[in-house]
Protein backbone atom coordinates (compact mmCIF):
# COMPACT_ATOMS: atom_id res chain seq x y z
CA UNK A 1 0.00 0.00 0.00
CA UNK A 2 1.39 3.38 -1.02
CA UNK A 3 1.13 6.57 1.01
CA UNK A 4 -0.72 9.48 -0.46
CA UNK A 5 1.43 12.18 -1.99
CA UNK A 6 1.05 15.72 -0.63
CA UNK A 7 2.68 18.49 -2.64
CA UNK A 8 2.50 22.26 -2.62
CA UNK A 9 1.60 24.46 -5.56
CA UNK A 10 2.96 27.98 -4.97
CA UNK A 11 0.65 30.87 -5.86
CA UNK A 12 0.79 34.64 -5.43
CA UNK A 13 3.74 35.92 -3.42
CA UNK A 14 3.88 33.33 -0.64
CA UNK A 15 0.74 31.14 -0.64
CA UNK A 16 0.70 27.37 -0.96
CA UNK A 17 -2.16 25.32 -2.37
CA UNK A 18 -1.87 21.73 -1.14
CA UNK A 19 -2.64 18.83 -3.46
CA UNK A 20 -3.32 15.42 -1.87
CA UNK A 21 -3.13 12.70 -4.50
CA UNK A 22 -2.75 9.06 -5.39
CA UNK A 23 -1.82 7.82 -8.85
CA UNK A 24 -5.08 8.97 -10.45
CA UNK A 25 -6.98 11.49 -8.33
CA UNK A 26 -6.37 14.62 -6.30
CA UNK A 27 -7.98 16.71 -3.59
CA UNK A 28 -7.04 20.39 -3.49
CA UNK A 29 -6.81 22.46 -0.30
CA UNK A 30 -7.36 26.25 -0.34
CA UNK A 31 -7.01 27.07 -4.06
CA UNK A 32 -6.50 30.82 -4.03
CA UNK A 33 -6.20 30.80 -7.82
CA UNK A 34 -7.00 28.15 -10.35
CA UNK A 35 -4.50 28.27 -13.23
CA UNK A 36 -1.41 26.91 -11.40
CA UNK A 37 -3.52 24.13 -9.88
CA UNK A 38 -5.04 23.19 -13.24
CA UNK A 39 -1.53 23.07 -14.70
CA UNK A 40 -0.38 20.81 -11.85
CA UNK A 41 -3.30 18.43 -12.32
CA UNK A 42 -2.66 18.31 -16.07
CA UNK A 43 1.08 17.77 -15.71
CA UNK A 44 0.56 14.91 -13.23
CA UNK A 45 -2.43 13.45 -15.13
CA UNK A 46 -4.69 13.73 -12.10
CA UNK A 47 -8.47 14.02 -11.92
CA UNK A 48 -9.84 16.44 -9.35
CA UNK A 49 -12.00 14.63 -6.78
CA UNK A 50 -12.79 17.39 -4.26
CA UNK A 51 -11.90 20.88 -3.05
CA UNK A 52 -11.54 21.63 0.67
CA UNK A 53 -11.39 25.10 2.20
CA UNK A 54 -10.15 26.20 5.64
CA UNK A 55 -11.53 29.76 5.74
CA UNK A 56 -13.10 32.51 3.67
CA UNK A 57 -10.18 34.80 2.77
CA UNK A 58 -9.83 35.50 -0.94
CA UNK A 59 -6.33 34.06 -1.26
CA UNK A 60 -7.78 30.70 -0.16
CA UNK A 61 -10.99 30.57 -2.19
CA UNK A 62 -10.35 32.67 -5.29
CA UNK A 63 -9.65 29.69 -7.52
CA UNK A 64 -12.72 27.62 -6.70
CA UNK A 65 -14.81 28.93 -9.59
CA UNK A 66 -12.01 28.42 -12.13
CA UNK A 67 -11.42 24.86 -10.96
CA UNK A 68 -15.11 24.04 -11.17
CA UNK A 69 -15.28 25.46 -14.69
CA UNK A 70 -12.23 23.49 -15.80
CA UNK A 71 -13.15 20.12 -14.27
CA UNK A 72 -16.15 17.91 -13.75
CA UNK A 73 -18.59 18.86 -11.01
CA UNK A 74 -16.85 18.09 -7.70
CA UNK A 75 -17.81 18.64 -4.05
CA UNK A 76 -16.50 21.74 -2.31
CA UNK A 77 -16.14 21.42 1.46
CA UNK A 78 -15.64 24.30 3.88
CA UNK A 79 -16.60 25.86 7.21
CA UNK A 80 -20.32 26.12 7.93
CA UNK A 81 -19.88 29.31 9.94
CA UNK A 82 -18.28 31.35 7.16
CA UNK A 83 -19.91 32.60 3.99
CA UNK A 84 -18.25 30.99 0.98
CA UNK A 85 -20.57 31.12 -2.00
CA UNK A 86 -19.51 27.97 -3.86
CA UNK A 87 -19.47 25.46 -1.00
CA UNK A 88 -21.55 22.34 -1.58
CA UNK A 89 -20.92 20.85 1.87
CA UNK A 90 -20.80 23.01 5.01
CA UNK A 91 -18.74 21.47 7.80
CA UNK A 92 -18.90 21.59 11.58
CA UNK A 93 -16.28 20.59 14.18
CA UNK A 94 -15.70 16.83 14.36
CA UNK A 95 -17.30 16.20 10.96
CA UNK A 96 -15.65 13.63 8.73
CA UNK A 97 -15.05 14.46 5.06
CA UNK A 98 -15.17 11.40 2.81
CA UNK A 99 -12.63 11.34 -0.01
CA UNK A 100 -13.77 8.35 -2.07
CA UNK A 101 -11.42 9.17 -4.94
CA UNK A 102 -8.49 8.69 -2.54
CA UNK A 103 -10.13 5.99 -0.38
CA UNK A 104 -9.44 8.19 2.64
CA UNK A 105 -11.15 10.76 4.85
CA UNK A 106 -10.38 14.03 6.62
CA UNK A 107 -11.38 14.94 10.18
CA UNK A 108 -12.52 18.50 10.85
CA UNK A 109 -10.99 20.46 13.75
CA UNK A 110 -12.37 23.84 14.82
CA UNK A 111 -9.52 26.39 14.92
CA UNK A 112 -11.07 29.88 15.22
CA UNK A 113 -8.93 32.92 15.86
CA UNK A 114 -7.60 34.07 12.51
CA UNK A 115 -11.22 34.04 11.30
CA UNK A 116 -14.34 33.26 13.28
CA UNK A 117 -15.14 29.95 11.61
CA UNK A 118 -11.70 28.71 10.57
CA UNK A 119 -11.34 24.93 10.42
CA UNK A 120 -8.44 22.53 9.88
CA UNK A 121 -8.39 19.06 8.33
CA UNK A 122 -6.57 16.12 9.90
CA UNK A 123 -5.47 13.24 7.69
CA UNK A 124 -4.32 9.87 8.95
CA UNK A 125 -4.02 7.60 5.94
CA UNK A 126 -4.00 3.82 5.80
CA UNK A 127 -0.19 3.69 5.80
CA UNK A 128 0.09 5.71 9.00
CA UNK A 129 1.02 9.01 7.36
CA UNK A 130 -0.47 11.92 9.30
CA UNK A 131 -0.90 15.55 8.40
CA UNK A 132 -2.95 18.61 9.27
CA UNK A 133 -4.03 21.23 6.75
CA UNK A 134 -4.33 24.24 9.02
CA UNK A 135 -4.69 27.21 6.68
CA UNK A 136 -3.66 30.40 8.47
CA UNK A 137 -3.99 29.23 12.08
CA UNK A 138 -0.62 27.57 12.70
CA UNK A 139 2.39 28.53 10.59
CA UNK A 140 5.92 27.20 10.67
CA UNK A 141 7.28 29.03 13.75
CA UNK A 142 4.25 31.31 13.92
CA UNK A 143 0.48 31.72 13.99
CA UNK A 144 -2.11 33.75 12.13
CA UNK A 145 -3.18 37.28 12.89
CA UNK A 146 -6.32 37.67 15.00
CA UNK A 147 -8.54 39.29 12.39
CA UNK A 148 -11.92 38.07 13.67
CA UNK A 149 -11.22 35.96 16.74
CA UNK A 150 -9.68 36.39 20.17
CA UNK A 151 -6.43 35.40 21.80
CA UNK A 152 -8.36 32.91 23.94
CA UNK A 153 -9.73 31.28 20.80
CA UNK A 154 -6.28 31.12 19.24
CA UNK A 155 -4.81 29.53 22.37
CA UNK A 156 -7.53 26.87 22.29
CA UNK A 157 -7.02 26.31 18.57
CA UNK A 158 -3.26 25.94 18.92
CA UNK A 159 -3.75 23.56 21.84
CA UNK A 160 -6.00 21.40 19.67
CA UNK A 161 -3.39 21.28 16.93
CA UNK A 162 -0.47 20.70 19.30
CA UNK A 163 -2.35 17.75 20.83
CA UNK A 164 -2.16 15.86 17.53
CA UNK A 165 0.45 13.08 17.24
CA UNK A 166 3.87 14.69 17.32
CA UNK A 167 4.86 13.25 13.93
CA UNK A 168 1.90 14.95 12.26
CA UNK A 169 3.07 17.06 9.33
CA UNK A 170 1.96 20.69 9.41
CA UNK A 171 0.70 21.83 6.01
CA UNK A 172 0.10 25.54 6.48
CA UNK A 173 -0.80 27.95 3.70
CA UNK A 174 2.01 30.52 3.62
CA UNK A 175 5.78 30.65 3.32
CA UNK A 176 6.30 33.04 6.24
CA UNK A 177 8.96 30.95 7.92
CA UNK A 178 12.07 33.14 7.73
CA UNK A 179 10.28 36.20 9.10
CA UNK A 180 8.64 34.06 11.77
CA UNK A 181 12.03 32.71 12.80
CA UNK A 182 13.45 36.22 13.13
CA UNK A 183 10.65 37.07 15.53
CA UNK A 184 10.97 33.78 17.43
CA UNK A 185 14.67 34.46 17.97
CA UNK A 186 13.81 37.86 19.43
CA UNK A 187 11.61 36.01 21.91
CA UNK A 188 13.95 33.08 22.62
CA UNK A 189 17.47 33.96 21.43
CA UNK A 190 18.99 31.06 23.40
CA UNK A 191 16.72 28.38 21.90
CA UNK A 192 19.22 25.99 20.30
CA UNK A 193 16.55 24.20 18.26
CA UNK A 194 15.47 27.54 16.88
CA UNK A 195 19.03 28.53 15.99
CA UNK A 196 19.48 25.27 14.09
CA UNK A 197 16.12 25.74 12.36
CA UNK A 198 17.14 29.21 11.18
CA UNK A 199 20.18 27.78 9.39
CA UNK A 200 18.16 24.94 7.89
CA UNK A 201 15.33 27.21 6.72
CA UNK A 202 17.73 29.72 5.18
CA UNK A 203 19.40 26.92 3.23
CA UNK A 204 16.05 25.60 1.99
CA UNK A 205 14.92 29.02 0.80
CA UNK A 206 18.29 29.78 -0.83
CA UNK A 207 17.70 26.61 -2.89
CA UNK A 208 14.17 27.71 -3.80
CA UNK A 209 12.66 24.94 -1.69
CA UNK A 210 9.73 25.28 0.73
CA UNK A 211 10.29 25.15 4.48
CA UNK A 212 6.95 23.41 4.88
CA UNK A 213 5.78 20.92 6.03
CA UNK A 214 7.24 20.87 9.49
CA UNK A 215 5.85 18.62 12.24
CA UNK A 216 3.99 19.18 15.49
CA UNK A 217 7.09 18.03 17.38
CA UNK A 218 9.19 20.62 15.56
CA UNK A 219 6.69 23.39 16.29
CA UNK A 220 6.60 22.52 19.97
CA UNK A 221 10.36 23.10 20.09
CA UNK A 222 10.60 26.24 17.95
CA UNK A 223 7.28 28.08 17.78
CA UNK A 224 6.81 30.72 20.50
CA UNK A 225 3.03 30.67 20.04
CA UNK A 226 3.00 27.01 21.12
CA UNK A 227 5.40 27.77 23.99
CA UNK A 228 3.41 30.39 25.91
CA UNK A 229 3.71 28.32 29.10
CA UNK A 230 7.53 28.26 28.94
CA UNK A 231 9.38 30.56 31.34
CA UNK A 232 11.64 32.00 28.64
CA UNK A 233 8.67 32.99 26.46
CA UNK A 234 6.70 34.43 29.37
CA UNK A 235 9.71 36.49 30.46
CA UNK A 236 10.25 37.87 26.95
CA UNK A 237 6.59 38.81 26.57
CA UNK A 238 6.60 40.52 29.97
CA UNK A 239 9.75 42.47 29.12
CA UNK A 240 8.12 43.64 25.91
CA UNK A 241 4.87 44.75 27.55
CA UNK A 242 6.29 45.87 30.88
CA UNK A 243 3.41 44.05 32.58
CA UNK A 244 2.89 40.87 34.54
CA UNK A 245 1.03 38.47 32.25
CA UNK A 246 -1.30 36.32 34.28
CA UNK A 247 -1.91 33.38 31.94
CA UNK A 248 -1.23 31.75 28.59
CA UNK A 249 -3.90 33.82 26.84
CA UNK A 250 -2.28 37.07 27.98
CA UNK A 251 1.13 35.82 26.84
CA UNK A 252 -0.16 34.87 23.39
CA UNK A 253 -1.97 38.18 23.02
CA UNK A 254 1.23 40.03 23.89
CA UNK A 255 3.28 37.95 21.46
CA UNK A 256 0.77 38.45 18.65
CA UNK A 257 0.67 42.22 19.16
CA UNK A 258 4.49 42.28 19.28
CA UNK A 259 4.71 40.24 16.08
CA UNK A 260 2.25 42.59 14.35
CA UNK A 261 4.75 45.45 14.65
CA UNK A 262 7.97 43.45 14.53
C-alpha positions as CSV (number, residue, x, y, z in Angstrom):
1,X,0.0,0.0,0.0
2,X,1.4,3.4,-1.0
3,X,1.1,6.6,1.0
4,X,-0.7,9.5,-0.5
5,X,1.4,12.2,-2.0
6,X,1.0,15.7,-0.6
7,X,2.7,18.5,-2.6
8,X,2.5,22.3,-2.6
9,X,1.6,24.5,-5.6
10,X,3.0,28.0,-5.0
11,X,0.7,30.9,-5.9
12,X,0.8,34.6,-5.4
13,X,3.7,35.9,-3.4
14,X,3.9,33.3,-0.6
15,X,0.7,31.1,-0.6
16,X,0.7,27.4,-1.0
17,X,-2.2,25.3,-2.4
18,X,-1.9,21.7,-1.1
19,X,-2.6,18.8,-3.5
20,X,-3.3,15.4,-1.9
21,X,-3.1,12.7,-4.5
22,X,-2.8,9.1,-5.4
23,X,-1.8,7.8,-8.8
24,X,-5.1,9.0,-10.4
25,X,-7.0,11.5,-8.3
26,X,-6.4,14.6,-6.3
27,X,-8.0,16.7,-3.6
28,X,-7.0,20.4,-3.5
29,X,-6.8,22.5,-0.3
30,X,-7.4,26.3,-0.3
31,X,-7.0,27.1,-4.1
32,X,-6.5,30.8,-4.0
33,X,-6.2,30.8,-7.8
34,X,-7.0,28.1,-10.4
35,X,-4.5,28.3,-13.2
36,X,-1.4,26.9,-11.4
37,X,-3.5,24.1,-9.9
38,X,-5.0,23.2,-13.2
39,X,-1.5,23.1,-14.7
40,X,-0.4,20.8,-11.9
41,X,-3.3,18.4,-12.3
42,X,-2.7,18.3,-16.1
43,X,1.1,17.8,-15.7
44,X,0.6,14.9,-13.2
45,X,-2.4,13.4,-15.1
46,X,-4.7,13.7,-12.1
47,X,-8.5,14.0,-11.9
48,X,-9.8,16.4,-9.4
49,X,-12.0,14.6,-6.8
50,X,-12.8,17.4,-4.3
51,X,-11.9,20.9,-3.0
52,X,-11.5,21.6,0.7
53,X,-11.4,25.1,2.2
54,X,-10.2,26.2,5.6
55,X,-11.5,29.8,5.7
56,X,-13.1,32.5,3.7
57,X,-10.2,34.8,2.8
58,X,-9.8,35.5,-0.9
59,X,-6.3,34.1,-1.3
60,X,-7.8,30.7,-0.2
61,X,-11.0,30.6,-2.2
62,X,-10.3,32.7,-5.3
63,X,-9.7,29.7,-7.5
64,X,-12.7,27.6,-6.7
65,X,-14.8,28.9,-9.6
66,X,-12.0,28.4,-12.1
67,X,-11.4,24.9,-11.0
68,X,-15.1,24.0,-11.2
69,X,-15.3,25.5,-14.7
70,X,-12.2,23.5,-15.8
71,X,-13.2,20.1,-14.3
72,X,-16.1,17.9,-13.8
73,X,-18.6,18.9,-11.0
74,X,-16.8,18.1,-7.7
75,X,-17.8,18.6,-4.1
76,X,-16.5,21.7,-2.3
77,X,-16.1,21.4,1.5
78,X,-15.6,24.3,3.9
79,X,-16.6,25.9,7.2
80,X,-20.3,26.1,7.9
81,X,-19.9,29.3,9.9
82,X,-18.3,31.3,7.2
83,X,-19.9,32.6,4.0
84,X,-18.3,31.0,1.0
85,X,-20.6,31.1,-2.0
86,X,-19.5,28.0,-3.9
87,X,-19.5,25.5,-1.0
88,X,-21.5,22.3,-1.6
89,X,-20.9,20.8,1.9
90,X,-20.8,23.0,5.0
91,X,-18.7,21.5,7.8
92,X,-18.9,21.6,11.6
93,X,-16.3,20.6,14.2
94,X,-15.7,16.8,14.4
95,X,-17.3,16.2,11.0
96,X,-15.7,13.6,8.7
97,X,-15.1,14.5,5.1
98,X,-15.2,11.4,2.8
99,X,-12.6,11.3,0.0
100,X,-13.8,8.4,-2.1
101,X,-11.4,9.2,-4.9
102,X,-8.5,8.7,-2.5
103,X,-10.1,6.0,-0.4
104,X,-9.4,8.2,2.6
105,X,-11.1,10.8,4.9
106,X,-10.4,14.0,6.6
107,X,-11.4,14.9,10.2
108,X,-12.5,18.5,10.9
109,X,-11.0,20.5,13.7
110,X,-12.4,23.8,14.8
111,X,-9.5,26.4,14.9
112,X,-11.1,29.9,15.2
113,X,-8.9,32.9,15.9
114,X,-7.6,34.1,12.5
115,X,-11.2,34.0,11.3
116,X,-14.3,33.3,13.3
117,X,-15.1,29.9,11.6
118,X,-11.7,28.7,10.6
119,X,-11.3,24.9,10.4
120,X,-8.4,22.5,9.9
121,X,-8.4,19.1,8.3
122,X,-6.6,16.1,9.9
123,X,-5.5,13.2,7.7
124,X,-4.3,9.9,9.0
125,X,-4.0,7.6,5.9
126,X,-4.0,3.8,5.8
127,X,-0.2,3.7,5.8
128,X,0.1,5.7,9.0
129,X,1.0,9.0,7.4
130,X,-0.5,11.9,9.3
131,X,-0.9,15.6,8.4
132,X,-3.0,18.6,9.3
133,X,-4.0,21.2,6.8
134,X,-4.3,24.2,9.0
135,X,-4.7,27.2,6.7
136,X,-3.7,30.4,8.5
137,X,-4.0,29.2,12.1
138,X,-0.6,27.6,12.7
139,X,2.4,28.5,10.6
140,X,5.9,27.2,10.7
141,X,7.3,29.0,13.8
142,X,4.2,31.3,13.9
143,X,0.5,31.7,14.0
144,X,-2.1,33.8,12.1
145,X,-3.2,37.3,12.9
146,X,-6.3,37.7,15.0
147,X,-8.5,39.3,12.4
148,X,-11.9,38.1,13.7
149,X,-11.2,36.0,16.7
150,X,-9.7,36.4,20.2
151,X,-6.4,35.4,21.8
152,X,-8.4,32.9,23.9
153,X,-9.7,31.3,20.8
154,X,-6.3,31.1,19.2
155,X,-4.8,29.5,22.4
156,X,-7.5,26.9,22.3
157,X,-7.0,26.3,18.6
158,X,-3.3,25.9,18.9
159,X,-3.8,23.6,21.8
160,X,-6.0,21.4,19.7
161,X,-3.4,21.3,16.9
162,X,-0.5,20.7,19.3
163,X,-2.4,17.8,20.8
164,X,-2.2,15.9,17.5
165,X,0.4,13.1,17.2
166,X,3.9,14.7,17.3
167,X,4.9,13.3,13.9
168,X,1.9,15.0,12.3
169,X,3.1,17.1,9.3
170,X,2.0,20.7,9.4
171,X,0.7,21.8,6.0
172,X,0.1,25.5,6.5
173,X,-0.8,27.9,3.7
174,X,2.0,30.5,3.6
175,X,5.8,30.7,3.3
176,X,6.3,33.0,6.2
177,X,9.0,30.9,7.9
178,X,12.1,33.1,7.7
179,X,10.3,36.2,9.1
180,X,8.6,34.1,11.8
181,X,12.0,32.7,12.8
182,X,13.4,36.2,13.1
183,X,10.7,37.1,15.5
184,X,11.0,33.8,17.4
185,X,14.7,34.5,18.0
186,X,13.8,37.9,19.4
187,X,11.6,36.0,21.9
188,X,14.0,33.1,22.6
189,X,17.5,34.0,21.4
190,X,19.0,31.1,23.4
191,X,16.7,28.4,21.9
192,X,19.2,26.0,20.3
193,X,16.5,24.2,18.3
194,X,15.5,27.5,16.9
195,X,19.0,28.5,16.0
196,X,19.5,25.3,14.1
197,X,16.1,25.7,12.4
198,X,17.1,29.2,11.2
199,X,20.2,27.8,9.4
200,X,18.2,24.9,7.9
201,X,15.3,27.2,6.7
202,X,17.7,29.7,5.2
203,X,19.4,26.9,3.2
204,X,16.1,25.6,2.0
205,X,14.9,29.0,0.8
206,X,18.3,29.8,-0.8
207,X,17.7,26.6,-2.9
208,X,14.2,27.7,-3.8
209,X,12.7,24.9,-1.7
210,X,9.7,25.3,0.7
211,X,10.3,25.1,4.5
212,X,6.9,23.4,4.9
213,X,5.8,20.9,6.0
214,X,7.2,20.9,9.5
215,X,5.9,18.6,12.2
216,X,4.0,19.2,15.5
217,X,7.1,18.0,17.4
218,X,9.2,20.6,15.6
219,X,6.7,23.4,16.3
220,X,6.6,22.5,20.0
221,X,10.4,23.1,20.1
222,X,10.6,26.2,17.9
223,X,7.3,28.1,17.8
224,X,6.8,30.7,20.5
225,X,3.0,30.7,20.0
226,X,3.0,27.0,21.1
227,X,5.4,27.8,24.0
228,X,3.4,30.4,25.9
229,X,3.7,28.3,29.1
230,X,7.5,28.3,28.9
231,X,9.4,30.6,31.3
232,X,11.6,32.0,28.6
233,X,8.7,33.0,26.5
234,X,6.7,34.4,29.4
235,X,9.7,36.5,30.5
236,X,10.3,37.9,27.0
237,X,6.6,38.8,26.6
238,X,6.6,40.5,30.0
239,X,9.8,42.5,29.1
240,X,8.1,43.6,25.9
241,X,4.9,44.7,27.6
242,X,6.3,45.9,30.9
243,X,3.4,44.1,32.6
244,X,2.9,40.9,34.5
245,X,1.0,38.5,32.2
246,X,-1.3,36.3,34.3
247,X,-1.9,33.4,31.9
248,X,-1.2,31.7,28.6
249,X,-3.9,33.8,26.8
250,X,-2.3,37.1,28.0
251,X,1.1,35.8,26.8
252,X,-0.2,34.9,23.4
253,X,-2.0,38.2,23.0
254,X,1.2,40.0,23.9
255,X,3.3,37.9,21.5
256,X,0.8,38.5,18.6
257,X,0.7,42.2,19.2
258,X,4.5,42.3,19.3
259,X,4.7,40.2,16.1
260,X,2.2,42.6,14.4
261,X,4.7,45.4,14.7
262,X,8.0,43.5,14.5
